[in-house]
């Protein structure tokens, strides 16, 4: 990956707001980031921080209204937010695909798995029903589903959780997209199946030179697979860094809290050593705190943090952090 090359995807000043009966909820609050061809970008943070809404905003899969998406999403020289509905549909699946969080609810229960994979191929590659079915079987074989000819004719309820996730990956890769948005692709899978799924995704990524935005709260998966990490909190980016730098020297107190809360084998062998936790709760999107959004939970909070929002500080060519501690 050449980081200095023109990015495959550029998100600029992205806001996603929802009009609710209780007021306006800003789920994504002015974020900026790039994704380069062939890289894996980790997008991490607690539940409700805006990770999934970011991905859905990129593909314009949110119903508008109540959602309102503002900013620029540049892909292949086009601003996806300025395209009409037909143009956006031509991008989905063919150039950008998404692997959703729960395959059982994302797959159609009354359509055979093979038909669901073939549908996108027919739509985007203009193949016949027979050709698209054969392509579906080939993709099921590529994602290591045994007996793909037989499995293609079966329905989702016949598949285990890991097999359904493999089918979702087959659907996402069937048209050879340049970018995949993977939203918690290993949720609800046991550890061994998680490892198999991530290994498969990385193998296919190398074969097809596909970029991946990996949305997850599992820092272990990020450490193993991502080259760069973005940490989100309450709709904003708190820190961005190459994966090794982030794990070796986290600069934002929230990032340090996330890393400190991960169980480590052997940590509990010391007497009186407890697993760290981040105190408090993620703020309600209807009642965001003034100043730094993390300050009610921050162990290093200063008076300035409580009333003045910190700027994004560049710490190097590929590293930035939103914290007053880095401006001193």
Secondary structure by P-SEA (a helix, b strand, c coil): ccccccccbbbcbbbbbbbcccccccccccccccccccbbbbbbbcccccaaaaaaaaacccccccbbbbbbbbccccccccccaaaaaaaccccbbbbcccccccccccccaaaaaaccccccccccaaaaaaaaaaaaaaacccaaaaaaacccccccaaaaaaaaaaaaacccccccccccccccccaaaaaaaaaaaaaaaaacbbbbbcccccaaaaaacccbbbbbccccccccccaaaaaaccccaaaaaaaaaccccccccccccccccccccccccccccccccccccccccccccccccccccccccccccccccccc
